[in-house]
Amino acid sequence: MRTLLLLAALILSQTAHAEIQTLFRGECYTEAEGAAKLAEFAKTYSTADEWQARAANIRRGMLKGMKLERLPAACDLKPIRHSRREHDGYTVENVAFESLPGFWVTGNLYLPTEAKGPLAGVLCPHGHMADNRMLEQTQKRCAALARMGAAVFAYDMAGYGESTPVDHHHSETLRLQTYNSMRAIDYLLSLGNVDPNRIGVTGESGGGTQTFVLAAIDPRVAVSVPVVMVSAHFYGGCSCESGLPIHKSAAHETNNVEIAASIAPKPLLLISDGDDWTRRTPQVEFPHVQQIYQLVGAPDHVENAHFADEGHDYGPSKRAAMYPFMAKHLGLDLAKIKNDAGQIEESFAVVSPRAELFVFPADKPRPDYAVTDGDQVIDLLNR
């Protein structure tokens, strides 16, 4: 009996040790150690083919770590759209669709009033602020992108806003949230006038993580703009970013810089600031990514907009850096948001009260068959 207990303890110890070795959360390294890791990774490839082989292995490791190697059978989206409001150059609607049977992804759809299509499509995931989909910074960027000619979908991350009944800190939130983003692309394409070759994604903080994770694993993403998130030493501290072993397994080891760069040669803009873990992006992360884009023959497809005197947000200057990049690579009309002096101007954007943006207010409840248990939502991913 004593031998069996010792054996069980040894197995548990080894299991715990394996988990520690494969889950990288929060500030895993010092800045110097993170830079050294990047240099270590860079030694594993010196040609475009070697990098693409490494990127493919990173992708496989991520999909396995997120348990998305096999996707559930795609259910009908059964979209709900209501409360259309027309503003200056764009419209807003309250939208939900089923990513899994009985579970709705909730958000707002912004469309241009003039463009006939085909339109570019842009996903706007958000970070860890309450009601982020409804914040001024989110509404303004969605309005501007729509006015420029894109179909834009801002949606609740799992467990935020109207995304119930899931708990955002569930151990498999990254899995659910990323699957929801994949289905959000399905939704944009289901509109019938969105160009499948012009899909972009941009979000800040945790939404920045979701941006580069989705871009890495879903080949439909054509342009990626992660904001204030890509770091060599900070891996994201939430379950939705690093709650599953996407950075290391027996078959791969990587970090968020390489994950973000795995979209190469497709366009990538890193937006960074001086008051968080992206403060050294111009000196550390961006040169590494530039080297990768040089290898694949697309040096003009990667940029860094750094704001040394700013903090962790998706504020006006960061949005002003993103708009030209999206316009250039998604074929949008930047002139639609410029004033007579040629400056980017967002004064046309209407910031709606949060109550106006709800898909399921009290008088428009979810259908009766809605899933009401968070663990059941996760279980649906296994079917």
N, C-alpha and C positions, 0 to 999 in steps of 0.2 A: 504493500500500500504506500509506504514511504517513497519507494522508487517511482511509483506512478505519479505521486504528488510532485516530486522533484522534476519529473519529465514534463508534467503539465506546466509547471512554473517556468521551465526552460523554454517551452514552446511559446507561452505568453510573452516572455521576455523578448524572444526573437521576433515575434509578431510586432510588438510595440517598437522594437528597434527598427524594423523594416518600415513602419509607418513614419517614424521620425526621419528616416533617410529619404523617403519619397515625397513627403509633404513639405513644401517650402512656403511659409506664410509670413507676411509682414516684412520687417526689416531683417532679412536673413544674413546680410553681410554688412560690413562697413563699406563706405564708398570705395576705398582702396581695394578691398577684397572683391567687390563687384566688378571693378575694372580689370582686376587680375583674372577673374573668371572669364570675362569676355575675351581677353587675350589668349587664354587657354583654349576656348572654343575655336577661335580664329585659326589656330594651328591645325585644325582637322580638315581644312579645305583651302585650296588655292586656285581652283578653276570654277567656272560656272557649273559644270556638271557635278563637281564634288559638293558645291553648295546646294544645288537642287536635290541631290541625293540626301543630304543632311536635312533639308527642309521637309522632304517627304517622310523621313523617319521621325522628325519632330511631330508632324501631322498625325502619323500613326500612333505615336505615344500619347498625344493629346486625346485623340478619339478613344483610345483604350482607357485612359485615365478617367475620362468623363463618362464612360460606359455608353458611348455613342457610336461604337463600331457597327452596331446593328440598330437601326432606327425602328420605332414602332410603325405599324401601317398607318399611313397618313389618312386621317379622318377628313370628312367634308369640313370646309372652313365655316360654313353657315354664318356668313358675316351679318352683323347688325350695324346699320348706319342711320343716324338721325341727327336732328338739330343743326342742319346746315346753316352756316352764317357766311354771308358774302362781305368781304372787306375790300380794301384798295389793292386790287391785283391778285388776290388769292381768296380761297374759301377754307373753312374749317368745319369738320364734322366729327361727331363722337362715334367711335367705331370699336367694335369687339369682334373677334372671331375665335372659333374653337381650335386650339392647337392640339388638344386631346379631347376625347369625347366627354363633354360636360365641364370642360375647363376653358375659360375664356382669357385670351390676351386682350387687355383693355388699353385704349389709347385714343389719339386724335389724328385724323387724316387731313393734311393740308394739300390743296391742289391749286394750280394757277388758274386764273379765270380766263386767260386768253389762249394759252397754248392748247393745240388740238392733240398733239401726240405724234409719234411716240415720245413719251416723257422719260427723263431719267427718274430713278427711284432712289430715295435716301432714307435710311433708318436712323433714328435718333434715340439710342438707349441713354439712360441717365445714371447718375451717381447716387451716393448715399445721403440725400437730403429729402426730408419729408415733402411729398407731393411734387417731386422734381419735374414730372411731366408737365405740371401746371405752373412752374416758376417762370418769371419774366424772361430769364436767359434762354429757356427752352422754347417758349412761345415765339420769341423774336427770331431765333435762328431758323425755326421751322417756317415761319411766315416769309422770311427773306428767301430761303431756298425754294419755296413754292412760287413766289413771285418771279424768281429767276427761271422757272420752268420745270421744276421737279415735283413728283408726287412724294410727299414726305410723311412718314409715319413716326410719331412720338408715342412710345408705349411704356407701360408700367413694368419695371423689373419685378421679378417674382417676389410676392409678399409686400410690395409697395403700392400705394394708391388704391386702386380698385382690384388689384391682383390678389384676390382671396380664393380659397382659404389657406394658402400656403404660407409657411413661415420662412422669411428671407434667410434665416440662419440655419435652415435645415442642412444636413450634411451633403445633400445632393442638389442644392440650389443651383450650382454652376451647371449641372447637367440639364435641369429643367429650363433655366434661363436661356442657355445657348440653343436648346431645341426650340424654344419660343421664338428666338431671333431667326432661326432658319425658316420657321413657319411664317414669320412676318415677311420674309422675302416672298414666300409662296403667295401671301396675301396681296402684296404689291403687284405681283405678276398676274394675279387673278383679276385685277381691274381691267385688263384687256388693252390698255394703252400705255403700258410701261415697257420700255426697252430692256430685255433681259441682259443685254451687254453693257448697260449703264446703271449699275447698282452701286451706290456708295453707302458708307456707314460712318457716323461720327458721334462720339459721346465723350463726356468728361469724367474723370476720377474712375469710379467703378464702371461707369459707362464707357470710359476709355479702355478698360480691360475687356469689356464685352465687345468693343469695337475690334480690337486686334485678335481676340480669340475667334470671333466669327469669321473675320477676314482670313485667318489661317486655315480654317477647316472647310469653309463653304466656297467653292470655286466660283460661285456666281457674284461674289463681291469684287467689284472692279476698282474701287478707290477706297482707301482707309485713312481716316484722320482721327487717331486717338489723341485725346487732350489731357494734359497734366497727369500722365500715368506711366509712360514707358520708362523704366528704370532698371539698371543693372543690379542694384542691391536691394530694392524694395519690390516684393512680389505680390503685393495686395494683401490686405489683412482680413478680408471678409470671406465667408464661405462661398459667395458667388464668384470669387476670384481665384482662391487657392484652397478651397475645401476638398478638392479631389486632386490626385497625383498627376497633374498635367506637365509638371516640370522635370520629373525624373521617374524612371522605371529601370528595370533590368536591361532594357534595350535602348534607352535614350536619356540624355540629360541636356537641359536647356534653360533659358531664362526668358523674361518678357521681351527683352530686346530682340532676341532671335525669333521669338514667336511673331512679333510685329513685322520683322523683316521677311518672314516666310512668304509674304504676298508678292515679293519681288519676282518679276520686273513691273508688276502693276503699281500705280502711283500710291505713294505713302507720304503723308505730312505728319511730322511729330510736332506737337505744340507743347511747349514747356515753360516753366516759370522759375523765379529765383527763390521761392519760399516753400518748396516741398522737395520730395525725392527726385524731381526732375531738374534740380538746379544746375547740375553739371552736364546736362544733355549736349550742349555745344562742344564740350571737351571730351566726353566719354562715349555716350550712347550714339550720338549722331555720326561721328566719324566711323564707328564700327558699321553702322547701317550703310553709310556711303560706300564703304569698301565692298559690301555685298552687291550694291547696285552697280558699282563699277564692274565687278566680275560678270554680272549678267547682262552688261551692255546697255544699261538704262540709267545712267547717272543723272539725267534730267528729270527722272520720275520720283525723286526723293528730295524732300525739303525739311527744314527745321525752322519754326518761328518761335523764338525765345523771348520771354518778357521778364528780364532780370529784376524789375522793380514791382512785379505783380505776384499774386498769390494763386491759390488752388481754386480755380473757377473756370467758367466758360464765358467770361466777360466780353465787353464790346470789342476790345482790341484783338482778342483771340478769335472771335467770330469774324472780324474783318480780315484776319489772316487766312481763315478757312475758306471764305467765299470765293476769292479768286482761284484758289487751287481746285475747288469743286467745279467752278465754271470752266476752267481750262480742260480738265480731264473728263468731265461729264457732259460737256457741250451745253452749259447753261449760259444765260444772258446776264452777265454781271451789270450791264448798263441799267437793268431794271431796278437796281437798288443803289444807284448813284445819283447824287444831286447835281445841280447845274455846275458846281465847281469840280465835279469829277470825284467827289468823296463818297464813301459808302455811307448810306443814310438809312436808318431803321425806323424813322418817326412814323411811317405808314402802318407799322405793325400794331395791332390792337392786342393788348394784354387783357384777356378775359378773366372774370372772377372764376375761381376754381369750380364753383357749383355749376357753371355753364358747360364745363368740360367733362362732366360725369357721363359715362355710358349707361350706368345703372343707378339712376337716382331713385328715390322712394317710389315714384309713380311709374318707373320702368324697370322692374326687378328682373333678375336673371330668370331664364326658363326653369320650370319646376324640376327638370332632370339634372340641374347643376350639381356637380360634385361638391360636397360640403366638408370633406375631410382631407387635410393636407397630405397625409401619408398615402391616401388613395390616389391623389394626383401623381405622386412619384411612382406608385405601382403601375399606373397606366403607361408609363414609359417602358415597362418591361414586356408589354403585350405585343 
